[in-house]
Amino acid sequence: MSGLSANTDRFLSREIDPAFARRAALVLNNLEVAGGDKILDIGCGRGFYVVAAASAWPQARITGIDTVRKYLEIAGNAIRHLKLGNAQVRHADGMRLPFTSDSFDRIICSEVLEHVASDTRLVSEMLRVLKPGGIALITVPSAHYPFLWDPLNFCLEAFTGQHIPSRIWWLAGIWADHVRLYRSHDLTALLSAAGFSVDKIWYSTRFCFPFSHFLLYGIGKNLVERGMVGSGFDRFSIQSPPTAPARIARAVLRIADCFNDTTEMLSEPSRFVNLVCKVRKPRTKKQLPS
């Protein structure tokens, strides 16, 4: 990952989930951060992008927000452990951002829009706090996900038009805590209607290991968060060498990933895991038709 810090490279090289590593690389490599830019990470969770951005751009100032306090505590601990003085996290809701208009040069909003009741409201708030000419990188799960990513929901949707209820988090697969999935035209229409200019859209991860979502998030994420597996499975454990089980899991999950395009796709395939979109806030307000 040219231009990024050694810490960020190490984060992604250790990542268990190849799909996460691919979309994170697209986000970080396309932010175009310069000097003392102010970066906002909406829905920062346990702080991956906050830590990665603060490590990659020491002169930038990074703020992460989330509504889950236990995640913010983990993110804060990671910031302190790595002595990142240019990063902070705070409890806040993306639907009502506690910042003045035109506050940030760059925004990251990764895997968040699918969780909220009103994605229109969240996108509107993003536009408000982004400076004119500023860039936002947004990622969402694809409604056209591959069969192997989540075979159970794939079959249910194909034959019944239904999916496992999102509230059954341990079995819901790609629908766990999700209100919606996205088609590319839905996402671009949402962002354009809010007032963003869409620069580019990528279609990330076409090939994956069978039942990837269930293995990584239905089981794996919960084991990591409960401290039931070693530090080698943690995205932030770069200070210690990866454990043998973590190396094995990563190698197995990346068997299928080697068939994916190394630069990701700019033309839409029939099936893929994530949409990654780069947008800008226009420097001048668009004129409404008379």
Secondary structure, DSSP 8 states (H G I E B T S, - for coil): -TTS-HHHHHHHHH-S-HHHHHHHHHHHHTS---TT-EEEEET-TTTHHHHHHHHH-TTSEEEEEES-HHHHHHHHHHHHHTT-TTEEEEE--GGG--S-TT-EEEEEEES-GGGSS-HHHHHHHHHHHEEEEEEEEEEEEBTT--GGGSHHHHHHHHHHS----TT-TTT-GGGTT-S--B-HHHHHHHHHHHT-EEEEEEEE-----TTHHIIIIIIIHHHHHTT-S-GGGSTT-TTS---HHHHHHHHHHHHHHTTS-TT-BSS--S--SEEEEEEE--SS------
